């Protein structure tokens, strides 16, 4: 199958699964807002920065490193070493996730009261920590599949996770109501654990078996150790990148309710606004990004392959097509949300505030969706430092708006900061690609520079 067909085939599978998963999640958020109330949804959303930080530290960087290692080993005709790389990645990620689980269990009260600013998050953090080892297993096996350029397993496991998660929460909610007990938002955290567990169990069924020479235990352990060291070296900068980004996002999320209080909002009103933004408005805006994210996942190895072949024109064509398609999709979504944003807020969420947020956030769509393609292209070219810088600068603008704009303009000031952040990231990404292109031309004209 050609690079173009692999890209389209994989992107279509991931897009279909992503859209269906997001559609299910969209209506699930409507259920949560109706069943538990806006304040509890805001409380539930507060724990996700901590959860995302743990995933970034324990799984995200290793998953990307594993995908690259598996792709390289497979292209060299060493499928056995690719399987041992998966074993090494599992050992690393599961060990890290268990340490994270124990840490959260031990310090959940401190994290909830001092970092998140609400002691009621303690129980939610304790529950969601059990999902970390399951997420580690699921992440590694999906990373192995991406390295083989196979997207079916990750797509199916994603749908299983979302389906089981939603079904379990709705079922538990109904059982509590029937027994006369008041359902707690903790049920939503429990649903995440159940969903991740089901996805991990499904993924394990497709764990590749050792064959031939790999059955020799001594050789297997030696190769696994070598793969572990290689993965650690590859994943270290990627993990540092994602941990820094997640940490800044955590600071941002924890600071929004606190800054809203400075704008004459009560604790309850601050949580309500935060819940409306993160649990209702943003999911609507991010819903079409299932298409662009899937394209980005498949675009990165395609760019890397053309770079290895020395096809600069091929890379340029991929950038034009991918970025152009994402920008057009963003313009269409921007127009749609501007027209139907108030209706979505009042009809689906029963919240006029959600409708206002959606209308304001509509303007970020062209830049947000285009950034997915641009960042994947930069990563595919091996310039991960650029994506790190761009992400940090974008988050810096958002955090600046949290501390400077929210106390004066309320949540509207933060929405303006989001728009400025995405626009700046688009400009920076195009600038980075232009610099990379100029550097490549210079290297071609002066090969002795590359050799030196």
URFENKA-V40461 format. One line per field, one symbol per residue. ss: DSSP state (2 for helix, 1 for strand, 0 for the rest). Layout:
# URFENKA-V40461
ss: ???
This chain:
# URFENKA-V40461
ss: 00222222222222222222222222222222222202222222220222222222222222222222222222200022222222222222222222222222222222222220000022222222002222222222222222200002222222222222222222222222220000000222222222222222222200000002222022222222222222222222222222222222222222222222220000222222222222222222222022222222222222222222000222222222222222222222222222222222222200022222222222222222222222222222000222222222222222222222022220222222222222222222222222222222222220222220
